[in-house]
């Protein structure tokens, strides 16, 4: 008795060992690995870092600028006048033959420009926020692609399994019909049809197997994780999260387009403020040295000369309609963004409704298919009893088993389709609070 039990245990272990030792992986694990390793997301993160530097560049306008300017020159008089200067049209003409050196410390500070600097910083900060959201949007697109190939691979695994069983049954039917044909009880045409069924199933299995391998390769490419072809894919879940029904403005794409609208409004405001006067502070501290014969003495004898401080006002009265043209362009760009937002909201509402309706229909079809499958099981059991009583032939029994496999395959495919639509809905409608940490 113990020997028989041990033998049975060994047999079961051998049969199950490929499944036990095969690597298994789920969708969430692949998505997490892709988020961590995908180069496309790393590029988006680099874009965020680049934009942060642009914000710092815009903020630099809050600080004064300090420059050091050195000038060394030689001046040759042509009129014989040893020294003196003349000024014509704002240009100073120096007389005399000499070497000159000057050193100037210059300070400039923008005192007031009606908030133009603040608006530049706001525009840059909004662009930084958009880049951060674009990382989340890129992650969503990546996860959608992975989900599509994962669902395809899951269906491929199921179809290969079921269609292989169906092929075995078809081969049995074909062998039986060959014997009936040789006995003169089956037509050659019907036998040819059965051969076509077998060949078609073989072709379907080959095509599905090829597509499965392509899906696995694509999963490896997108996730940057080496996934073997022998991997066991864990089933998809069919639940719909509450967050999937949130409004468009709460989704990543909704936040991005709303921030672009806000940014465009700030650009219009900036365009107006730049037309207003700007008030600035300037100051310079001069050192000067000169010598009629030797340039080196101009450096060694350079001394304090003068310093100044002043306030400037700049107001562009006319620039060839530049500002009005830019303002018109910015307003049109704002209007276009508002149109895009309206269209996106419209499509979002109907796409969500369509996907939820499809999920409900798939569940209803699954329930219907399940009822039919239960009836098929009853039919098969009944036919098995009739077969044991020799009331029916083997062909009728095998046809019932084949029909049962077809029905079970349809239910499995419905399950995967419903799970795919549910998972896709959750990904498409993610908000920023569901974006992976980065």
C-alpha positions as CSV (number, residue, x, y, z in Angstrom):
1,X,0.0,0.0,0.0
2,X,2.8,2.4,1.0
3,X,4.7,1.5,-2.1
4,X,1.7,2.2,-4.3
5,X,1.2,5.6,-2.6
6,X,4.8,6.5,-3.0
7,X,4.7,5.6,-6.7
8,X,1.6,7.7,-7.2
9,X,3.3,10.7,-5.5
10,X,6.4,10.3,-7.7
11,X,4.2,10.2,-10.8
12,X,2.2,13.3,-9.9
13,X,5.4,15.2,-9.0
14,X,7.0,14.3,-12.4
15,X,3.9,15.4,-14.3
16,X,3.7,18.7,-12.4
17,X,7.4,19.5,-12.2
18,X,7.5,21.6,-15.4
19,X,4.8,23.8,-13.9
20,X,6.4,24.0,-10.5
21,X,9.8,24.9,-11.8
22,X,8.6,27.3,-14.6
23,X,9.1,31.0,-13.9
24,X,5.9,32.9,-13.4
25,X,5.3,36.6,-13.7
26,X,2.4,39.0,-13.3
27,X,1.4,42.2,-15.1
28,X,2.1,44.4,-12.0
29,X,5.6,43.1,-11.7
30,X,6.3,43.8,-15.4
31,X,4.8,47.3,-15.1
32,X,6.9,48.1,-12.0
33,X,10.1,46.9,-13.7
34,X,9.3,48.9,-16.8
35,X,8.7,52.1,-14.7
36,X,12.1,51.6,-13.1
37,X,14.2,50.7,-16.1
38,X,12.5,52.1,-19.3
39,X,14.8,54.6,-21.1
40,X,11.8,56.6,-22.4
41,X,10.9,57.5,-18.8
42,X,14.5,58.3,-17.9
43,X,14.5,60.7,-20.9
44,X,11.4,62.4,-19.5
45,X,13.0,62.6,-16.1
46,X,16.0,64.3,-17.8
47,X,13.6,66.8,-19.4
48,X,12.3,67.6,-15.9
49,X,15.9,68.3,-14.7
50,X,16.5,70.5,-17.8
51,X,13.3,72.5,-17.2
52,X,14.3,73.0,-13.5
53,X,17.4,74.8,-14.8
54,X,15.2,77.0,-16.9
55,X,13.3,78.0,-13.8
56,X,16.6,78.9,-12.1
57,X,17.6,81.0,-15.2
58,X,14.3,82.9,-15.0
59,X,14.7,83.5,-11.3
60,X,18.1,85.0,-11.9
61,X,16.4,88.2,-13.0
62,X,15.6,88.9,-9.4
63,X,19.3,89.5,-8.7
64,X,21.5,92.4,-9.8
65,X,24.2,91.8,-12.5
66,X,27.8,92.8,-11.7
67,X,30.3,93.1,-14.5
68,X,34.0,93.9,-14.8
69,X,35.1,95.6,-18.0
70,X,38.8,96.3,-18.9
71,X,39.8,98.3,-21.9
72,X,43.4,99.0,-23.1
73,X,44.0,101.1,-26.2
74,X,46.5,103.3,-28.1
75,X,45.4,106.6,-29.5
76,X,47.3,108.5,-32.3
77,X,46.6,112.2,-32.9
78,X,46.4,113.3,-36.5
79,X,46.0,117.1,-36.1
80,X,49.0,117.8,-33.8
81,X,46.9,118.7,-30.8
82,X,48.5,117.0,-27.8
83,X,45.4,116.5,-25.7
84,X,41.7,117.2,-25.8
85,X,38.4,115.6,-26.7
86,X,35.6,116.4,-29.0
87,X,32.0,115.1,-29.0
88,X,29.8,114.7,-32.1
89,X,26.5,113.0,-32.2
90,X,27.1,111.2,-28.9
91,X,30.5,109.9,-30.1
92,X,33.5,111.1,-28.1
93,X,36.7,111.7,-30.2
94,X,39.9,111.8,-28.3
95,X,42.9,113.8,-29.4
96,X,46.5,113.2,-28.4
97,X,49.0,110.4,-28.8
98,X,49.0,108.1,-25.8
99,X,48.3,104.7,-24.3
100,X,45.2,104.3,-22.1
101,X,43.8,101.6,-19.7
102,X,40.5,101.7,-18.0
103,X,38.8,99.3,-15.5
104,X,35.1,99.6,-14.8
105,X,32.9,97.8,-12.2
106,X,29.4,98.0,-13.5
107,X,26.2,97.1,-11.6
108,X,22.7,96.9,-13.1
109,X,19.4,96.0,-11.4
110,X,15.9,95.9,-12.7
111,X,13.9,97.7,-10.1
112,X,10.4,97.5,-11.4
113,X,8.8,96.2,-14.6
114,X,5.1,95.8,-13.6
115,X,5.5,92.1,-12.7
116,X,7.1,91.0,-16.0
117,X,9.9,89.1,-14.1
118,X,7.3,87.3,-11.9
119,X,5.4,86.2,-15.0
120,X,8.5,84.8,-16.6
121,X,9.2,82.7,-13.5
122,X,5.5,81.6,-13.5
123,X,5.7,80.5,-17.1
124,X,8.9,78.6,-16.5
125,X,7.5,77.0,-13.3
126,X,4.4,75.9,-15.1
127,X,6.5,74.3,-17.9
128,X,8.4,72.4,-15.2
129,X,5.0,71.1,-13.8
130,X,4.0,70.1,-17.3
131,X,7.2,68.2,-17.8
132,X,6.6,66.3,-14.5
133,X,3.1,65.4,-15.7
134,X,4.4,64.3,-19.1
135,X,6.5,61.7,-17.3
136,X,3.2,60.3,-15.8
137,X,1.6,60.5,-19.3
138,X,4.5,58.6,-20.8
139,X,4.3,56.0,-18.1
140,X,0.6,55.5,-18.9
141,X,1.4,55.1,-22.6
142,X,4.1,52.5,-21.8
143,X,1.8,50.6,-19.4
144,X,-0.9,50.6,-22.1
145,X,1.5,49.0,-24.6
146,X,2.7,46.4,-22.1
147,X,-0.9,45.6,-21.1
148,X,-1.9,45.0,-24.8
149,X,0.9,42.6,-25.3
150,X,0.4,40.9,-21.9
151,X,-3.2,40.3,-22.7
152,X,-2.3,39.0,-26.2
153,X,0.3,36.6,-24.7
154,X,-2.3,35.4,-22.1
155,X,-4.8,34.7,-24.9
156,X,-2.1,33.0,-26.9
157,X,-1.2,30.6,-24.0
158,X,-4.9,29.7,-23.5
159,X,-5.6,29.2,-27.2
160,X,-2.5,27.1,-27.8
161,X,-3.5,24.8,-24.9
162,X,-7.2,24.4,-26.0
163,X,-6.5,24.2,-29.7
164,X,-3.9,21.5,-29.1
165,X,-6.5,19.4,-27.3
166,X,-9.0,20.2,-30.1
167,X,-6.4,19.1,-32.7
168,X,-5.9,15.8,-31.0
169,X,-9.7,15.2,-31.1
170,X,-9.8,16.2,-34.7
171,X,-7.0,13.7,-35.5
172,X,-9.0,11.0,-33.8
173,X,-12.1,11.9,-35.8
174,X,-10.0,11.9,-39.0
175,X,-8.6,8.4,-38.3
176,X,-12.0,7.1,-37.5
177,X,-13.5,8.6,-40.7
178,X,-10.6,7.1,-42.8
179,X,-11.6,3.6,-41.5
180,X,-15.3,4.3,-42.3
181,X,-14.3,5.6,-45.7
182,X,-12.3,2.4,-46.4
183,X,-15.3,0.4,-45.2
184,X,-17.5,2.3,-47.7
185,X,-19.5,4.1,-44.9
186,X,-18.2,7.6,-45.4
187,X,-17.9,9.9,-48.4
188,X,-14.6,11.1,-49.8
189,X,-15.9,14.7,-49.7
190,X,-16.7,14.6,-46.0
191,X,-13.3,13.0,-45.3
192,X,-11.7,15.9,-47.3
193,X,-13.5,18.4,-45.1
194,X,-12.2,16.7,-42.0
195,X,-8.7,16.9,-43.3
196,X,-9.2,20.6,-43.9
197,X,-10.3,21.0,-40.3
198,X,-7.1,19.3,-39.1
199,X,-4.8,21.4,-41.3
200,X,-6.6,24.6,-40.3
201,X,-6.2,23.9,-36.6
202,X,-2.5,23.2,-37.2
203,X,-2.1,26.4,-39.1
204,X,-4.0,28.3,-36.3
205,X,-1.8,26.9,-33.6
206,X,1.3,27.8,-35.5
207,X,0.1,31.4,-36.1
208,X,-1.0,31.8,-32.5
209,X,2.4,30.4,-31.3
210,X,4.2,32.9,-33.5
211,X,2.1,35.8,-32.2
212,X,2.7,34.6,-28.6
213,X,6.5,34.7,-29.1
214,X,6.2,38.2,-30.7
215,X,4.2,39.4,-27.6
216,X,6.8,38.0,-25.2
217,X,9.6,39.6,-27.1
218,X,7.7,42.9,-27.1
219,X,7.1,42.6,-23.4
220,X,10.9,42.2,-22.9
221,X,11.6,45.2,-25.1
222,X,9.1,47.5,-23.4
223,X,9.9,46.5,-19.9
224,X,13.7,46.1,-20.3
225,X,13.3,42.7,-18.5
226,X,14.4,39.5,-20.2
227,X,11.2,37.4,-20.2
228,X,11.7,33.7,-21.3
229,X,9.2,32.2,-23.8
230,X,8.5,29.4,-21.2
231,X,7.3,31.9,-18.6
232,X,3.9,31.3,-16.9
233,X,1.8,34.5,-17.1
234,X,-0.4,35.1,-14.1
235,X,-4.1,35.9,-15.0
236,X,-5.4,39.4,-15.3
237,X,-7.8,40.8,-12.7
238,X,-11.2,42.0,-13.8
239,X,-12.0,44.6,-11.2
240,X,-12.7,48.3,-12.0
241,X,-11.3,50.7,-9.5
242,X,-13.3,53.6,-8.3
243,X,-10.6,56.1,-9.5
244,X,-11.4,55.0,-13.1
245,X,-14.6,57.0,-13.1
246,X,-13.0,60.4,-12.1
247,X,-13.4,63.5,-14.2
248,X,-11.2,64.3,-17.1
249,X,-9.7,67.4,-15.3
250,X,-8.3,64.9,-12.7
251,X,-6.5,62.7,-15.2
252,X,-2.9,63.3,-16.1
253,X,-3.8,64.5,-19.6
254,X,-6.5,66.8,-18.2
255,X,-4.0,68.4,-15.8
256,X,-1.4,68.8,-18.5
257,X,-3.8,70.6,-20.9
258,X,-5.2,72.8,-18.1
259,X,-1.7,73.8,-17.1
260,X,-0.9,74.7,-20.7
261,X,-3.9,76.9,-20.8
262,X,-2.8,78.6,-17.6
263,X,0.7,79.0,-19.0
264,X,-0.6,80.6,-22.2
265,X,-2.6,83.1,-20.1
266,X,0.6,84.0,-18.3
267,X,2.4,84.4,-21.6
268,X,-0.3,86.8,-22.7
269,X,0.0,88.8,-19.5
270,X,3.8,88.8,-19.8
271,X,3.4,90.1,-23.4
272,X,1.3,93.1,-22.1
273,X,3.7,93.8,-19.2
274,X,6.7,93.9,-21.5
275,X,5.1,96.8,-23.3
276,X,5.1,98.9,-20.1
277,X,8.0,101.1,-18.9
278,X,10.8,99.4,-17.0
279,X,12.8,101.1,-14.2
280,X,16.4,100.2,-13.5
281,X,19.3,101.1,-11.3
282,X,22.8,101.3,-12.6
283,X,26.2,102.2,-11.0
284,X,29.8,102.2,-12.3
285,X,33.2,102.6,-10.6
286,X,36.0,103.6,-12.9
287,X,39.8,103.2,-12.7
288,X,41.9,105.0,-15.4
289,X,45.6,105.1,-16.3
290,X,47.5,106.8,-19.3
291,X,51.0,107.3,-20.5
292,X,52.3,108.9,-23.8
293,X,55.0,106.3,-24.4
294,X,54.7,103.0,-22.5
295,X,51.6,100.8,-22.3
296,X,52.9,99.0,-19.2
297,X,52.8,102.2,-17.2
298,X,49.1,102.6,-18.0
299,X,48.5,99.4,-16.0
300,X,50.9,100.1,-13.1
301,X,49.7,103.7,-12.7
302,X,46.0,103.0,-13.0
303,X,44.1,104.9,-10.3
304,X,40.6,105.6,-9.1
305,X,38.9,108.0,-11.5
306,X,35.2,108.3,-10.8
307,X,32.0,106.5,-10.0
308,X,28.4,107.1,-10.7
309,X,24.9,105.9,-9.8
310,X,21.6,106.5,-11.6
311,X,18.1,105.4,-12.3
312,X,17.0,104.6,-15.8
313,X,13.6,104.4,-17.4
314,X,13.0,102.5,-20.7
315,X,9.8,102.6,-22.6
316,X,9.4,101.2,-26.2
317,X,6.9,103.4,-27.9
318,X,6.9,101.7,-31.3
319,X,8.4,98.4,-32.5
320,X,6.7,97.9,-35.8
321,X,3.6,96.2,-34.5
322,X,5.7,93.4,-33.0
323,X,3.9,93.3,-29.6
324,X,0.4,93.4,-31.1
325,X,1.2,90.5,-33.5
326,X,2.7,88.4,-30.7
327,X,-0.4,89.1,-28.6
328,X,-2.7,88.1,-31.4
329,X,-0.8,84.9,-31.9
330,X,-0.8,84.0,-28.2
331,X,-4.6,84.5,-28.0
332,X,-5.1,82.2,-30.9
333,X,-2.9,79.6,-29.3
334,X,-5.0,79.9,-26.1
335,X,-8.2,79.5,-28.1
336,X,-6.8,76.4,-29.7
337,X,-5.8,74.9,-26.4
338,X,-9.4,75.5,-25.1
339,X,-10.8,73.8,-28.1
340,X,-8.4,70.8,-27.5
341,X,-9.7,70.7,-23.9
342,X,-13.3,70.6,-25.0
343,X,-12.7,67.9,-27.5
344,X,-10.6,65.8,-25.0
345,X,-13.4,66.0,-22.4
346,X,-16.0,65.0,-25.0
347,X,-13.9,62.0,-26.2
348,X,-13.1,61.0,-22.6
349,X,-16.7,60.8,-21.5
350,X,-17.7,58.6,-24.5
351,X,-14.6,56.4,-24.3
352,X,-15.2,55.8,-20.6
353,X,-18.9,55.0,-21.3
354,X,-17.9,52.7,-24.2
355,X,-15.4,50.7,-22.2
356,X,-17.6,50.3,-19.2
357,X,-20.4,49.2,-21.5
358,X,-18.1,46.7,-23.2
359,X,-17.0,45.3,-19.9
360,X,-20.6,44.8,-18.8
361,X,-21.4,43.1,-22.1
362,X,-18.4,40.8,-21.8
363,X,-19.5,39.8,-18.3
364,X,-23.0,39.1,-19.6
365,X,-21.7,37.1,-22.5
366,X,-19.5,35.2,-20.1
367,X,-22.5,34.3,-18.0
368,X,-24.4,33.2,-21.1
369,X,-21.4,31.1,-22.3
370,X,-21.0,29.6,-18.8
371,X,-24.6,28.5,-18.9
372,X,-24.0,26.9,-22.3
373,X,-20.8,25.3,-21.0
374,X,-22.7,23.8,-18.1
375,X,-25.2,22.3,-20.6
376,X,-22.3,21.0,-22.6
377,X,-20.9,19.2,-19.6
378,X,-24.4,17.6,-19.0
379,X,-24.5,16.7,-22.6
380,X,-21.1,15.1,-22.5
381,X,-21.8,13.1,-19.4
382,X,-25.1,11.9,-20.9
383,X,-23.3,10.9,-24.2
384,X,-20.6,9.1,-22.2
385,X,-23.2,7.0,-20.5
386,X,-24.9,6.3,-23.9
387,X,-21.5,5.4,-25.3
388,X,-20.9,2.9,-22.5
389,X,-24.2,1.4,-23.3
390,X,-23.2,1.4,-27.0
391,X,-26.2,3.6,-28.0
392,X,-24.0,6.1,-29.8
393,X,-20.8,5.8,-31.8
394,X,-17.3,7.3,-31.0
395,X,-17.7,10.1,-33.5
396,X,-20.7,11.5,-31.7
397,X,-18.9,11.3,-28.4
398,X,-15.8,13.0,-29.7
399,X,-17.8,15.8,-31.4
400,X,-19.4,16.5,-28.0
401,X,-16.0,16.8,-26.4
402,X,-14.8,19.1,-29.2
403,X,-17.8,21.3,-28.7
404,X,-17.1,21.4,-25.0
405,X,-13.5,22.6,-25.6
406,X,-14.7,25.3,-28.0
407,X,-17.2,26.6,-25.4
408,X,-14.6,26.5,-22.6
409,X,-12.1,28.4,-24.9
410,X,-14.6,31.1,-25.6
411,X,-15.2,31.6,-21.9
412,X,-11.5,31.9,-21.2
413,X,-11.1,34.5,-24.1
414,X,-14.1,36.5,-22.7
415,X,-12.4,36.5,-19.3
416,X,-9.2,37.9,-20.7
417,X,-11.0,40.5,-22.9
418,X,-13.0,41.7,-19.9
419,X,-9.8,41.9,-17.7
420,X,-8.0,43.7,-20.5
421,X,-10.7,46.3,-20.9
422,X,-10.9,46.8,-17.1
423,X,-7.1,47.2,-16.7
424,X,-7.0,49.5,-19.7
425,X,-9.7,51.7,-18.3
426,X,-7.8,52.0,-15.0
427,X,-4.6,53.0,-16.8
428,X,-6.3,55.5,-19.2
429,X,-8.0,57.3,-16.3
430,X,-5.2,57.5,-13.9
431,X,-4.7,60.8,-12.1
432,X,-1.4,62.3,-10.8
433,X,-2.0,60.7,-7.4
434,X,-1.7,57.3,-9.2
435,X,1.6,58.1,-10.9
436,X,4.5,56.0,-9.8
437,X,7.1,57.7,-7.5
438,X,10.0,59.1,-9.5
